[in-house]
Every structure is written in structure tokens, then in C-alpha cells.
Amino acid sequence: MSQPRTAPYGSWKSPIQARQIAEGTVRFDETRLEGGHTYWTELRPTESGRCVIVRCHRDGTLVDMTPSGFNARTRVHEYGGGSYLTCGEKVMFVNFDDQRLYVYTGQGRPSPITACEDGRFADFECDQKRKRLIAIREKHNDKSEPANTIVAIYPEKGAEIRHLVGGNDFYAAARISPDGSQLAWLTWDHPNMPWDDSELWVAPVAEDGELGEATHVAGGSGESIVQPQWSPDGVLHFISDRTNWWNIYRWRAGHIEPLTCLEAEFGSAQWRFDCATYGFDGPSRIICSYVQDGLWHLAKLDTITTELSEIETPYKVISDVRVADGRVVFIGGAPRRPTAVVFVDLVTAKVEELRQTNELEIDPGYISVPEAIEFPTENGLRAHGFFYPPRNKDYVAPEGEKPPLVVVVHGGPTAATGTSLSLQKQFYTSRGIAVLDVNYGGSTGYGREYRERLYGQWGIVDVDDSCNGARYLAKQGLVDAERMAITGGSAGGYTTLSALTFRDVFAAGSSHYGVSDCEILAKETHKFESRYLDRLIGPYPECRDVYIERSPIHHVDGLSCPVAFFQGLEDEIVPPNQAQMMADALKRKRLPVALMEFEGEQHGFRKAENIQRALEAELYFFSRVFRFDLAEHVEPIRIENM
């Protein structure tokens, strides 16, 4: 075995290449179990980022159920989710380009069910008794914000659409009871987001499909309800954060009963439709997942004794849990293995990976395993993150040198980061650059009180936690305090720009489709998030002065370090003019700045060539700022004023 070579941090040669990451990585969502088959969706960067429904047969054969030219992705709430429904050997899905609902049998071409003028649809439920689908509809018009309702679609009656529930601003998770006699749903109104205040309602369903008088079950001021589900024997279950933590409850004989009472989260923020963290393996057993101290677990819950017992798996991030007939499927990730679609046989306890997000085989000597850290922050509180030290078996750094640090800020901001193997992070650590992945105050997974730290404090708490995490690592002697950078996408881009503008901790940063003008975001964003900032900053326009105060674009004088911007030109969530305005302001100030704009990209890059280019360009940018030589050739980007 050869001895490691000595080379400066940042200049180590790595086998983990941006092209392999971009072209070889797919993203999984929306698992299903139906008729002995397992389903999921794959976002494929090499196919211009289209989403494909994949069916896995019992023998492991994989079949695409979305033929070429079709993209299974709904735009309801812009973030989508719940884009398809399985029915026997057929799938019904929303096609992204026209937002019409299609049916596909696996042969020929998909046939449209709805018309373009019918609106957008998501979160489908099959009402078998009445041969109809129940769905969330979002109808757009030119005069006011889109209208969201619950509707029934009758595919065998010329796609007739009947209105079921309306009047509130938002709806989700309309679920029919096993005997077809009751419908449950979630609803919330501006200015709430579903993780702030949401309500669970139930109404009887008549033989003709019409709904009777609705009953409020749970939720409201200070309580978030997610994931209502009916047990096989017709008992309504749901997840509530009424005790600070999202735990599982049931509604029986008009009474609410807790089934779990852990200081852990059995649910997650409802950014997209049809999320699932639990399912039923019979009337009295639930298979569920929960997150505690940033790590996910899979467990069995006996609904009679309320005993919770863990199912051993190697996965530390678990999502999209579906259960049927003694089988479980979920999307699982771990620090040393790629994210995978995971199948569990509850009878034999066999665990099988049906598909991995990336087939690239990486020697463990190049993989940095994250360490969960908890660090002091403002007001005597503590925040969380995952630290990835540099790791490359072929290199050591010169004696006394400390590595540069890249702080990664997740989007949302009501979201969270986990410990799944991320090749983007390993792209940095294997080159000798440390990474801190921050779960700042406001992140999910640590209880409602932790989420609510961000109320009225966006641009303050998240920024302080990101800065204090970096300072903590520097104080521990783990990173170079003079070579610390920060990067993030969407809301993480806003935190990045705010940290660079209002604090003096980082020497550089990069913003991926990030917010620079909170006022423009409040004015121009889509309906789902149009009042999001009421909680995070304050009502607009009443608190306009606070919006100006928190917007980096209005305080460029406070920015004195290089910044790179990466922006999709078809972004409906963060308009491209925000990156353009910020870059122009930095140019006028004669600060080093790079702006890369990508045609055809929306909020988050989906095309392989753009994912590769952005990753390499960011590395190149940091190498120029921190003055280390890259071991491999990277196509330069234009950096103004450098």
C-alpha cells in the first residue's frame, strides 16, 4: 500500500467527479405498493429532468410506466407530489407540460382523461365504490389567486368533474374510508402554512357521492395535523404536533387517543402532497418511521398496547413509507450507502434494495462520515448540524494546515437536512474541503418549538446559527477560520446572502436560486407561499420596513466578499431578476462576482449538464477565492472584478 501524498487542502485529486454525480444520480419520490408490484418515481437528469414512474415486479424486473415524451409531475402548489395513482395494471398520472391527467396501461401511448381547462390536479384517492377519483384541484385564472378545492373525477363518465369541498385557501390528503362511507381531509388558510395551523375534517359520503355535514376532528390554532389515514377497520388516524412533537393519534367514537408520545417527529413538513411516514399492516399494527436527534428509525406500533418496537435497518434517513400485505417499501439513505428504494418483507425480515440513486462504487477511503454536532448559539440556545471532515485515503495535508470550510444551508426554510450519502458533499470532502450541513432553528425534526424559533426571525436565527456553527468548528481547531464559505439554495440562498451581508464570518459564498429581495418575493411568489413570510418576517405591507431591513439587495454596502449566483431562468418561486439585481449591485461595487443563468431550469436544477456545470463552477469559484490549485481541470467561469 502506497503512503498518502502531502498536498494542501482543496487540491486533492478525487475519484468523485461532477459528471458522474450529475449523469449517474436519479432522485426517488412517491413510492407505492399495488397488486404485488412496487412503484416509485425517478427524476432523471439525463432525460432533461423528467419524472418517470417505475414499476418493479416481484421478480425484480423494472418497467417504465411513463413513456418517452411524458413527465409525471404536477404543479399544484408548484412543489407537487401526489402526481399519480395506481389502479390494477394501470397508472393514472399528471403530465407536467399540459397538467392533464392521463391513463396508461403499459402499452401504446397514454390517453388523456382531463382537459387543460379543467385545471391542475394532485393527491389522488380511488373511490372504488363509485368508480371515481378524488383529488385536489388548483384552478388558475387571470383575475385572482388560484382556487383550491377537493373534487371527484369520473373517468368513465367523460371525465366529469364534481365539486366536493371548497371555500378554504388550501386542501390536502382527501382520504376515503375503506367502506366508502366517510371522507377525511386537511385544510388551512392564509397566512398559515400546513406546519403552522391546519385542520382535519370528516364528512359522511352519500350513495350518490355527495358529502353530508362535516365534523371538525382536530387541529387549528397552534396545531399542525398531517397524514390522515384510515385503518383497514375504518378508524381514522393522523399525526399531530399538539405536544410539541408530531406524534400518531387516532379518532375513535368521537374521542382522540394518542398512540405514541415520544420526543420525536413521526411526521414532517408538508411541502408536497401525499407524504407518508406510516402505514397499516392490519387493523392493529402500524409500520412507522420517526426522526430523533436528526436520525430516522423504522418501527412497529401495536395500536392495542401502544408498544413501539424498532425494526433494525442500516438507514438513517427514511421517507415515503408504504405498507401492504406484510410488505413495506420506503426511500432510505445512510452515510455510507447511496439512497435507495428499499423493500422489507415483514414475515422474513428480509431487506432488499430495489434501486439505488447512484450506481457509482466508491471506495470507503474517500467517504467522509458525518458527525452530528450540537453547538451554542444566540440567547443561550443550541442548534444542530452535521460535520463532514475532509477524507481522501490518498492524501494528507501539510502539518499545521487547517481545511477550508463550506457551510451548506438547506432550503425551505421549514425543512431539514439528514445524513444520507450525498455525493455533492463528498465532492468537496474528498478534495480536502470540510462541510457543515446546518439544521438551524426553524428546521424540522426537533419539535414545534424549534421550528417556531424562526417566527418573525427569518434572516436572523438561521443566519446566527449558520455563523455560530462555523465559529464553533473554527474554535475547535477543525477548520481554517480565514477560509470559510457558505452556500445554499432557495431559502438557503437567502440565508447565504444575509450571512454575507449582515455578518462578518464568511470569506465567500454562493447562492443557488436564492432570495435577495424579501419584498419582491412577497409580491411575486406563487399562492402556496404567498403569505409564508407573514410568519417568518411579518405581514406585508404593514411590516414593509422589516422586509427592507432583512433584504440583502438593500444593504449591499455591508457586503465585502466574493459571491457566485446560480439561477434558473424559468423559476416561478424565486424570480430570476433577484439574482440579476444582486449581481449587478456587486459589480457596481467592484466586488468579485459570478452569475450563471440556465435556460429551461426552474426552482432547482434538473438537467444533468446544468447540475454538473453548477457544481464544478462553484468549486472553481471557491478555489480562486481561497487560492488553492485544483487537481483536475475545471472549465473556468467568468468572475467579474477578479
C-alpha positions as CSV (number, residue, x, y, z in Angstrom):
1,M,0.0,0.0,0.0
2,S,1.4,3.4,-1.0
3,Q,1.8,6.1,1.5
4,P,-0.6,9.1,1.3
5,R,0.9,12.1,-0.5
6,T,1.1,15.5,1.1
7,A,-0.9,18.2,-0.6
8,P,-2.8,21.3,0.5
9,Y,-6.4,21.0,1.4
10,G,-8.6,21.7,-1.6
11,S,-6.0,20.4,-4.1
12,W,-6.5,16.6,-3.5
13,K,-7.4,14.6,-6.6
14,S,-10.7,12.8,-6.1
15,P,-12.4,9.9,-8.0
16,I,-15.8,11.6,-7.4
17,Q,-16.5,13.6,-10.5
18,A,-19.2,16.2,-11.1
19,R,-20.2,14.5,-14.3
20,Q,-20.7,11.1,-12.6
21,I,-22.8,12.8,-10.0
22,A,-25.0,14.6,-12.5
23,E,-25.4,11.9,-15.0
24,G,-25.5,8.9,-12.7
25,T,-27.8,10.2,-10.0
26,V,-31.6,9.9,-10.0
27,R,-33.9,11.2,-7.3
28,F,-36.7,9.0,-5.9
29,D,-40.1,10.0,-4.7
30,E,-43.7,8.8,-4.3
31,T,-43.4,5.1,-3.5
32,R,-46.5,2.8,-3.9
33,L,-47.5,-0.8,-3.3
34,E,-50.2,-2.2,-5.5
35,G,-51.2,-5.7,-6.7
36,G,-47.9,-7.3,-5.9
37,H,-45.9,-4.5,-7.7
38,T,-43.8,-1.8,-6.2
39,Y,-43.8,1.7,-7.7
40,W,-41.8,4.9,-7.3
41,T,-40.9,8.0,-9.4
42,E,-37.4,8.8,-10.6
43,L,-36.2,12.3,-11.6
44,R,-33.7,11.6,-14.3
45,P,-31.2,14.4,-15.1
46,T,-30.0,12.6,-18.3
47,E,-33.6,12.9,-19.6
48,S,-33.8,16.6,-19.1
49,G,-35.0,16.1,-15.6
50,R,-38.3,14.4,-16.4
51,C,-40.0,12.3,-13.7
52,V,-40.7,8.6,-14.7
53,I,-43.0,6.2,-12.9
54,V,-41.2,2.9,-12.4
55,R,-42.9,-0.4,-11.7
56,C,-40.9,-3.2,-10.0
57,H,-42.3,-6.7,-10.4
58,R,-41.9,-9.4,-7.8
59,D,-39.0,-10.9,-9.8
60,G,-37.2,-7.6,-9.8
61,T,-38.0,-6.6,-13.4
62,L,-38.2,-2.8,-13.8
63,V,-40.6,-1.3,-16.2
64,D,-41.1,2.4,-17.0
65,M,-44.7,3.4,-16.8
66,T,-44.2,6.9,-18.2
67,P,-43.2,6.6,-21.8
68,S,-40.8,8.9,-23.6
69,G,-42.3,12.4,-24.0
70,F,-44.3,12.3,-20.7
71,N,-43.2,13.7,-17.4
72,A,-45.1,12.6,-14.3
73,R,-45.2,15.8,-12.3
74,T,-48.0,18.0,-11.0
75,R,-47.6,21.7,-10.4
76,V,-50.3,22.1,-7.7
77,H,-48.7,24.3,-5.0
78,E,-45.7,24.3,-7.5
79,Y,-43.9,21.7,-5.3
80,G,-46.2,19.0,-6.5
81,G,-46.2,15.5,-5.1
82,G,-49.1,13.0,-5.4
83,S,-48.7,13.1,-9.1
84,Y,-50.0,9.6,-9.9
85,L,-52.3,6.7,-8.8
86,T,-52.0,3.0,-9.4
87,C,-55.1,1.0,-10.3
88,G,-54.6,-2.7,-11.1
89,E,-52.3,-2.8,-14.1
90,K,-52.9,0.8,-15.0
91,V,-51.4,4.1,-13.8
92,M,-53.0,7.5,-13.9
93,F,-50.6,10.4,-13.8
94,V,-50.4,14.1,-14.3
95,N,-48.2,15.2,-17.3
96,F,-46.1,18.2,-16.5
97,D,-46.2,20.0,-19.8
98,D,-50.0,20.3,-20.0
99,Q,-51.0,19.3,-16.4
100,R,-53.6,16.9,-17.8
101,L,-54.4,13.6,-16.1
102,Y,-53.6,10.6,-18.3
103,V,-54.2,6.9,-18.0
104,Y,-51.6,4.3,-19.2
105,T,-51.8,0.6,-19.4
106,G,-48.2,-0.1,-20.2
107,Q,-48.8,-0.4,-24.0
108,G,-49.2,2.2,-26.7
109,R,-49.5,5.8,-25.6
110,P,-51.2,7.3,-22.5
111,S,-54.7,8.6,-23.1
112,P,-55.8,11.9,-21.6
113,I,-58.7,12.0,-19.0
114,T,-59.0,15.6,-18.2
115,A,-58.7,18.7,-20.4
116,C,-56.2,21.6,-20.0
117,E,-59.0,24.0,-18.9
118,D,-60.1,21.6,-16.1
119,G,-57.1,22.8,-14.0
120,R,-54.3,21.1,-12.2
121,F,-54.7,18.0,-10.1
122,A,-52.8,16.2,-7.4
123,D,-53.1,13.9,-4.4
124,F,-55.4,11.2,-5.9
125,E,-57.6,8.8,-4.0
126,C,-59.6,6.0,-5.5
127,D,-63.3,5.8,-4.5
128,Q,-63.9,2.3,-5.8
129,K,-67.4,2.1,-4.7
130,R,-68.4,5.0,-7.0
131,K,-65.8,4.4,-9.8
132,R,-64.3,7.8,-9.3
133,L,-61.1,9.5,-8.3
134,I,-61.0,12.1,-5.5
135,A,-58.3,14.8,-6.0
136,I,-57.1,18.2,-5.1
137,R,-57.7,20.7,-7.9
138,E,-56.0,24.0,-8.4
139,K,-57.8,26.3,-10.9
140,H,-55.9,29.3,-12.2
141,N,-57.4,32.5,-13.6
142,D,-56.2,35.9,-14.6
143,K,-58.1,37.9,-12.1
144,S,-57.4,36.4,-8.7
145,E,-55.2,33.8,-7.0
146,P,-55.8,30.2,-7.9
147,A,-58.8,28.4,-6.3
148,N,-58.0,25.1,-4.5
149,T,-60.8,22.6,-3.9
150,I,-61.5,18.9,-3.4
151,V,-63.2,17.3,-6.5
152,A,-64.3,14.0,-7.8
153,I,-63.3,12.9,-11.3
154,Y,-65.4,10.3,-13.1
155,P,-63.1,8.7,-15.8
156,E,-66.0,6.5,-17.2
157,K,-68.4,9.5,-17.5
158,G,-66.3,11.5,-19.9
159,A,-64.1,12.8,-17.1
160,E,-67.0,14.6,-15.5
161,I,-65.7,16.7,-12.5
162,R,-67.9,17.3,-9.4
163,H,-67.1,19.8,-6.7
164,L,-66.9,18.2,-3.2
165,V,-65.3,20.7,-0.8
166,G,-64.3,24.3,-1.2
167,G,-64.2,27.7,0.5
168,N,-60.8,27.5,2.2
169,D,-57.5,28.5,0.8
170,F,-55.8,25.1,0.7
171,Y,-56.7,21.4,0.9
172,A,-54.7,18.2,1.0
173,A,-55.0,14.5,1.8
174,A,-58.6,13.8,1.0
175,R,-58.9,10.1,2.1
176,I,-62.0,7.8,1.7
177,S,-62.8,5.3,4.4
178,P,-62.5,1.6,3.5
179,D,-66.2,1.2,3.2
180,G,-66.6,4.4,1.2
181,S,-68.9,6.0,3.8
182,Q,-66.7,8.8,5.1
183,L,-64.2,11.3,3.6
184,A,-61.4,12.9,5.7
185,W,-59.3,15.8,4.6
186,L,-56.9,18.5,5.7
187,T,-57.4,22.3,5.2
188,W,-55.7,25.5,6.1
189,D,-56.0,29.2,5.3
190,H,-53.7,32.2,4.7
191,P,-51.4,33.2,6.3
192,N,-50.8,29.7,7.7
193,M,-48.6,27.1,6.2
194,P,-49.6,23.4,6.8
195,W,-47.0,23.1,9.5
196,D,-48.3,26.1,11.4
197,D,-52.0,25.6,11.8
198,S,-54.0,23.0,9.8
199,E,-57.3,21.2,10.5
200,L,-58.6,17.7,10.0
201,W,-62.3,17.3,8.9
202,V,-64.5,14.4,8.2
203,A,-67.9,14.2,6.4
204,P,-70.3,11.3,5.6
205,V,-70.5,10.3,1.9
206,A,-73.9,9.6,0.5
207,E,-74.6,6.8,-2.1
208,D,-74.5,9.4,-4.9
209,G,-71.1,10.7,-3.8
210,E,-72.3,13.9,-2.2
211,L,-71.0,14.9,1.2
212,G,-73.0,15.5,4.3
213,E,-72.3,17.9,7.2
214,A,-68.6,18.0,8.0
215,T,-67.2,17.5,11.5
216,H,-64.0,19.1,12.8
217,V,-61.8,16.4,14.3
218,A,-58.5,18.1,15.3
219,G,-56.2,21.0,14.5
220,G,-56.4,24.7,14.5
221,S,-54.6,27.5,16.3
222,G,-51.2,26.3,17.3
223,E,-51.7,22.7,16.0
224,S,-50.5,21.1,12.8
225,I,-52.2,17.9,11.5
226,V,-50.6,15.8,8.8
227,Q,-51.2,12.5,7.1
228,P,-54.7,11.4,7.9
229,Q,-55.2,7.6,7.2
230,W,-58.0,5.1,7.7
231,S,-57.1,1.8,9.3
232,P,-58.4,-1.3,7.5
233,D,-61.3,-1.5,10.0
234,G,-62.2,2.1,9.4
235,V,-60.6,4.0,12.3
236,L,-59.2,7.4,11.4
237,H,-55.6,8.0,12.3
238,F,-53.5,11.2,12.0
239,I,-50.3,12.9,13.1
240,S,-50.4,16.0,15.4
241,D,-47.8,18.2,17.0
242,R,-50.1,19.3,19.9
243,T,-47.5,18.2,22.4
244,N,-44.7,20.0,20.5
245,W,-43.7,16.8,18.7
246,W,-45.5,15.2,15.7
247,N,-46.9,12.0,17.2
248,I,-49.6,9.5,16.0
249,Y,-53.2,9.7,17.2
250,R,-56.5,8.1,16.3
251,W,-60.1,9.3,16.4
252,R,-62.5,6.7,17.7
253,A,-66.0,7.1,18.9
254,G,-65.6,10.9,18.8
255,H,-62.5,10.8,21.0
256,I,-58.9,11.5,20.2
257,E,-56.4,9.0,21.6
258,P,-52.5,9.2,21.5
259,L,-50.7,6.2,20.2
260,T,-47.2,7.5,20.6
261,C,-45.8,10.1,23.0
262,L,-42.1,10.3,22.1
263,E,-39.9,13.5,21.9
264,A,-39.5,12.6,18.3
265,E,-41.2,13.5,15.0
266,F,-43.4,10.9,13.3
267,G,-44.3,13.4,10.6
268,S,-42.6,16.1,8.5
269,A,-43.4,19.4,7.0
270,Q,-46.0,19.0,4.2
271,W,-44.1,20.7,1.4
272,R,-45.5,18.3,-1.2
273,F,-48.7,16.2,-1.4
274,D,-49.0,12.5,-0.4
275,C,-46.1,12.3,2.0
276,A,-46.1,9.1,4.1
277,T,-44.3,8.2,7.3
278,Y,-46.6,5.4,8.3
279,G,-49.0,2.7,7.0
280,F,-51.1,-0.2,8.2
281,D,-50.1,-3.8,8.4
282,G,-53.5,-4.9,9.5
283,P,-56.1,-3.3,11.8
284,S,-53.9,-3.3,14.9
285,R,-50.3,-2.8,13.6
286,I,-48.7,0.3,12.1
287,I,-45.3,0.4,10.4
288,C,-44.0,3.9,11.0
289,S,-40.8,6.0,10.8
290,Y,-39.7,8.8,13.1
291,V,-36.8,11.1,13.5
292,Q,-35.0,11.8,16.7
293,D,-31.8,13.8,17.2
294,G,-31.6,14.1,13.4
295,L,-31.6,10.4,12.7
296,W,-34.6,8.3,11.4
297,H,-35.9,5.0,12.7
298,L,-38.3,2.4,11.4
299,A,-40.6,0.8,13.9
300,K,-43.7,-1.4,14.5
301,L,-46.5,0.1,16.6
302,D,-49.1,-2.1,18.2
303,T,-52.3,0.0,18.3
304,I,-53.8,-2.1,21.1
305,T,-50.9,-2.0,23.6
306,T,-49.3,1.1,22.0
307,E,-46.0,-0.7,22.2
308,L,-43.4,0.7,19.8
309,S,-40.6,-1.6,18.7
310,E,-37.8,-0.7,16.3
311,I,-37.2,-2.6,13.1
312,E,-33.4,-2.8,12.6
313,T,-32.2,-1.3,9.3
314,P,-29.0,0.5,8.3
315,Y,-30.9,3.5,7.1
316,K,-30.7,6.9,9.0
317,V,-33.0,8.8,6.6
318,I,-36.4,7.3,5.8
319,S,-39.2,8.7,3.8
320,D,-42.2,7.7,1.7
321,V,-43.2,4.7,3.8
322,R,-45.9,2.4,2.2
323,V,-47.3,-0.7,3.7
324,A,-49.4,-3.5,2.2
325,D,-49.8,-7.3,2.8
326,G,-46.8,-7.8,5.0
327,R,-44.6,-5.7,2.8
328,V,-43.0,-2.3,3.3
329,V,-41.3,0.0,0.8
330,F,-39.6,3.3,1.6
331,I,-36.8,5.5,0.4
332,G,-33.8,5.0,2.7
333,G,-30.4,6.6,3.0
334,A,-27.3,6.2,5.1
335,P,-24.0,7.9,5.5
336,R,-22.0,5.2,3.7
337,R,-24.5,4.0,1.1
338,P,-26.5,5.6,-1.7
339,T,-30.1,6.5,-1.2
340,A,-32.3,3.5,-2.3
341,V,-35.8,2.3,-2.8
342,V,-35.9,-0.3,0.0
343,F,-38.3,-3.3,0.2
344,V,-38.9,-5.1,3.6
345,D,-40.6,-8.4,4.0
346,L,-42.2,-8.2,7.4
347,V,-42.6,-12.0,7.6
348,T,-39.0,-13.0,6.8
349,A,-37.4,-9.7,7.9
350,K,-35.6,-9.6,4.6
351,V,-34.4,-6.1,3.5
352,E,-33.7,-5.6,-0.2
353,E,-32.7,-2.6,-2.2
354,L,-34.7,-2.4,-5.4
355,R,-32.8,0.5,-7.0
356,Q,-30.0,2.9,-5.9
357,T,-29.9,6.6,-6.6
358,N,-26.4,6.2,-8.0
359,E,-24.6,3.0,-9.1
360,L,-21.1,4.6,-8.7
361,E,-19.0,2.4,-6.5
362,I,-16.8,4.5,-4.1
363,D,-14.0,3.2,-2.0
364,P,-14.8,3.9,1.7
365,G,-11.4,5.6,1.9
366,Y,-12.9,8.5,0.0
367,I,-16.2,8.8,2.0
368,S,-16.5,11.3,4.9
369,V,-19.0,10.1,7.5
370,P,-20.9,12.9,9.2
371,E,-20.7,13.6,12.9
372,A,-23.9,15.1,14.5
373,I,-22.9,18.2,16.4
374,E,-24.8,20.5,18.7
375,F,-23.4,23.9,19.2
376,P,-24.1,27.1,21.2
377,T,-25.9,29.9,19.5
378,E,-27.7,33.1,20.4
379,N,-29.9,33.7,23.5
380,G,-28.3,30.7,25.4
381,L,-29.8,28.2,22.9
382,R,-28.2,25.4,21.0
383,A,-28.5,24.5,17.3
384,H,-27.8,21.3,15.3
385,G,-25.8,20.2,12.3
386,F,-23.7,17.5,10.7
387,F,-20.0,18.0,10.2
388,Y,-18.1,16.3,7.4
389,P,-14.3,16.4,7.8
390,P,-12.1,16.1,4.7
391,R,-11.5,12.5,3.7
392,N,-9.3,11.0,1.0
393,K,-7.1,8.0,1.6
394,D,-4.5,9.1,-0.9
395,Y,-3.7,12.4,0.8
396,V,-2.7,14.2,4.0
397,A,-2.4,17.9,4.4
398,P,0.8,19.7,5.3
399,E,1.5,19.8,9.0
400,G,-0.4,22.6,10.8
401,E,-2.7,23.4,7.9
402,K,-6.4,23.5,8.6
403,P,-9.0,22.8,5.9
404,P,-11.3,25.4,4.3
405,L,-15.0,25.0,5.2
406,V,-18.2,25.2,3.2
407,V,-21.3,25.6,5.3
408,V,-24.4,24.2,3.5
409,V,-27.8,25.8,4.3
410,H,-30.8,23.8,3.4
411,G,-33.9,25.3,1.7
412,G,-37.3,25.6,3.0
413,P,-36.6,27.2,5.4
414,T,-39.0,24.9,7.1
415,A,-37.2,21.7,6.1
416,A,-34.2,19.7,7.3
417,T,-31.0,18.0,6.2
418,G,-30.1,14.4,7.0
419,T,-27.2,12.0,6.8
420,S,-27.8,10.2,3.5
421,L,-24.7,9.8,1.4
422,S,-24.5,13.0,-0.6
423,L,-22.1,12.8,-3.5
424,Q,-22.2,16.6,-3.7
425,K,-20.8,16.9,-0.2
426,Q,-18.3,14.1,-0.9
427,F,-17.3,16.0,-4.0
428,Y,-15.9,18.6,-1.6
429,T,-14.6,16.5,1.3
430,S,-12.7,14.1,-1.0
431,R,-10.8,17.2,-2.3
432,G,-9.9,18.3,1.2
433,I,-12.7,20.8,2.0
434,A,-14.7,20.3,5.1
435,V,-18.5,20.7,5.1
436,L,-21.0,21.7,7.8
437,D,-24.6,20.9,7.0
438,V,-26.7,23.1,9.3
439,N,-30.2,22.4,10.8
440,Y,-30.7,25.9,12.1
441,G,-33.5,27.0,14.3
442,G,-36.7,26.7,12.2
443,S,-35.7,23.3,10.8
444,T,-38.0,20.3,11.2
445,G,-37.2,17.2,13.2
446,Y,-36.6,18.8,16.5
447,G,-40.1,19.7,17.6
448,R,-42.5,22.6,17.1
449,E,-40.7,24.9,19.5
450,Y,-37.5,24.5,17.5
451,R,-39.5,25.2,14.2
452,E,-41.0,28.3,15.8
453,R,-37.7,29.9,16.6
454,L,-37.9,31.3,13.0
455,Y,-41.2,33.0,13.5
456,G,-40.5,36.7,12.9
457,Q,-36.8,35.9,12.8
458,W,-36.0,34.7,9.3
459,G,-32.7,36.3,8.3
460,I,-31.7,36.4,11.9
461,V,-31.9,33.0,13.7
462,D,-30.9,31.0,10.6
463,V,-28.0,33.4,9.9
464,D,-26.8,33.3,13.5
465,D,-27.0,29.5,13.7
466,S,-25.0,29.1,10.4
467,C,-22.4,31.6,11.6
468,N,-22.2,30.1,15.1
469,G,-21.8,26.6,13.6
470,A,-18.8,27.8,11.6
471,R,-17.3,29.6,14.5
472,Y,-17.7,26.5,16.7
473,L,-15.8,24.4,14.3
474,A,-13.0,27.0,13.9
475,K,-12.8,27.3,17.7
476,Q,-12.4,23.6,18.0
477,G,-9.5,23.8,15.5
478,L,-11.2,21.7,12.9
479,V,-11.3,24.3,10.1
480,D,-9.5,27.4,8.9
481,A,-11.4,30.5,10.3
482,E,-10.0,32.6,7.4
483,R,-11.3,30.3,4.7
484,M,-14.9,29.7,5.4
485,A,-17.6,29.9,2.8
486,I,-21.4,29.5,2.8
487,T,-23.7,28.1,0.2
488,G,-27.4,27.3,-0.1
489,G,-30.4,27.0,-2.5
490,S,-33.7,28.8,-2.4
491,A,-34.3,29.9,1.2
492,G,-30.8,28.6,1.9
493,G,-29.6,31.1,-0.7
494,Y,-31.3,33.8,1.2
495,T,-29.6,32.8,4.4
496,T,-26.3,32.7,2.5
497,L,-26.7,36.2,1.2
498,S,-27.9,37.5,4.6
499,A,-24.9,35.9,6.3
500,L,-22.5,37.5,3.8
501,T,-24.3,40.9,4.0
502,F,-25.1,41.3,7.7
503,R,-22.3,39.3,9.4
504,D,-18.6,39.2,9.1
505,V,-17.8,35.4,9.4
506,F,-17.5,34.1,5.8
507,A,-14.9,35.0,3.2
508,A,-17.1,33.9,0.2
509,G,-20.4,32.4,-0.7
510,S,-22.6,31.1,-3.4
511,S,-26.4,31.5,-3.8
512,H,-28.4,28.9,-5.8
513,Y,-31.7,30.5,-6.9
514,G,-31.7,32.4,-3.6
515,V,-33.8,35.3,-2.4
516,S,-32.2,38.7,-2.2
517,D,-35.3,40.9,-2.0
518,C,-37.9,39.7,0.5
519,E,-40.4,42.4,-0.7
520,I,-40.3,41.1,-4.3
521,L,-40.7,37.5,-3.0
522,A,-43.8,38.6,-1.1
523,K,-45.3,40.3,-4.1
524,E,-44.4,37.9,-6.9
525,T,-44.3,34.3,-5.5
526,H,-47.0,31.7,-6.0
527,K,-50.1,31.1,-3.9
528,F,-48.8,28.4,-1.6
529,E,-46.0,30.6,-0.3
530,S,-47.7,34.0,-0.9
531,R,-48.3,34.5,2.9
532,Y,-45.4,32.3,4.1
533,L,-43.4,35.4,5.1
534,D,-46.2,36.7,7.3
535,R,-44.9,34.3,10.0
536,L,-41.2,34.4,9.1
537,I,-40.9,38.2,8.8
538,G,-44.3,39.9,9.4
539,P,-47.5,40.8,7.5
540,Y,-46.8,42.7,4.2
541,P,-47.2,45.6,3.5
542,E,-47.7,46.5,7.2
543,C,-44.1,45.4,8.0
544,R,-42.5,46.7,4.8
545,D,-39.7,48.4,6.8
546,V,-38.7,45.0,8.2
547,Y,-38.7,43.4,4.7
548,I,-36.4,46.2,3.5
549,E,-34.2,45.8,6.6
550,R,-33.9,42.0,6.0
551,S,-33.2,42.1,2.3
552,P,-29.6,41.9,1.2
553,I,-30.3,43.8,-2.0
554,H,-30.9,46.9,0.0
555,H,-27.7,46.6,2.1
556,V,-25.0,45.8,-0.5
557,D,-22.7,48.3,1.3
558,G,-22.4,45.7,4.1
559,L,-21.2,43.0,1.6
560,S,-17.5,42.9,1.1
561,C,-16.6,39.4,-0.1
562,P,-16.9,37.4,-3.4
563,V,-20.3,35.8,-4.3
564,A,-21.4,33.4,-7.0
565,F,-25.0,33.2,-8.2
566,F,-26.6,30.2,-10.0
567,Q,-30.2,30.8,-11.3
568,G,-32.7,29.0,-13.5
569,L,-34.5,31.4,-15.9
570,E,-37.9,29.7,-15.6
571,D,-38.0,29.9,-11.8
572,E,-41.6,30.6,-10.7
573,I,-40.7,30.5,-7.0
574,V,-37.7,32.9,-6.8
575,P,-37.9,35.1,-9.9
576,P,-34.6,35.3,-11.9
577,N,-34.4,39.1,-11.5
578,Q,-33.4,38.7,-7.9
579,A,-30.1,37.1,-8.8
580,Q,-29.6,39.6,-11.6
581,M,-30.2,42.6,-9.4
582,M,-27.8,41.4,-6.7
583,A,-25.1,40.5,-9.2
584,D,-25.4,44.0,-10.8
585,A,-25.2,45.7,-7.4
586,L,-22.0,43.8,-6.6
587,K,-20.5,44.6,-10.0
588,R,-21.1,48.3,-9.3
589,K,-19.3,47.9,-6.0
590,R,-16.5,46.2,-7.8
591,L,-16.6,43.1,-5.7
592,P,-15.7,39.7,-7.3
593,V,-19.0,38.2,-8.6
594,A,-20.1,35.4,-10.9
595,L,-23.6,34.9,-12.4
596,M,-24.6,31.8,-14.2
597,E,-28.1,31.6,-15.7
598,F,-29.6,28.4,-17.0
599,E,-32.2,28.3,-19.8
600,G,-35.1,25.9,-19.2
601,E,-34.3,25.4,-15.5
602,Q,-36.9,26.1,-12.8
603,H,-36.5,26.1,-9.0
604,G,-33.8,23.6,-8.6
605,F,-31.7,22.2,-11.4
606,R,-32.9,19.0,-13.1
607,K,-30.8,18.7,-16.2
608,A,-27.6,16.7,-15.9
609,E,-25.4,19.2,-17.8
610,N,-26.6,22.1,-15.6
611,I,-26.1,20.1,-12.4
612,Q,-22.6,19.3,-13.4
613,R,-21.8,22.8,-14.6
614,A,-23.1,24.4,-11.4
615,L,-21.2,22.0,-9.1
616,E,-17.9,22.4,-11.0
617,A,-18.3,26.2,-11.3
618,E,-18.9,26.6,-7.5
619,L,-15.7,24.6,-6.8
620,Y,-13.8,26.7,-9.3
621,F,-15.1,29.9,-7.7
622,F,-14.1,28.8,-4.2
623,S,-10.6,27.7,-5.4
624,R,-10.0,31.2,-6.9
625,V,-11.2,32.9,-3.7
626,F,-9.2,30.7,-1.3
627,R,-6.3,30.4,-3.7
628,F,-5.8,26.6,-3.8
629,D,-5.0,24.8,-7.0
630,L,-7.4,22.1,-8.2
631,A,-6.0,18.7,-9.0
632,E,-8.2,18.3,-12.1
633,H,-9.1,20.7,-14.9
634,V,-12.4,22.5,-14.4
635,E,-13.9,24.8,-17.0
636,P,-13.4,28.3,-15.7
637,I,-16.3,30.7,-15.1
638,R,-16.2,34.4,-15.6
639,I,-15.7,36.2,-12.4
640,E,-16.1,39.9,-12.6
641,N,-13.7,42.1,-10.7
642,M,-11.2,39.4,-10.0
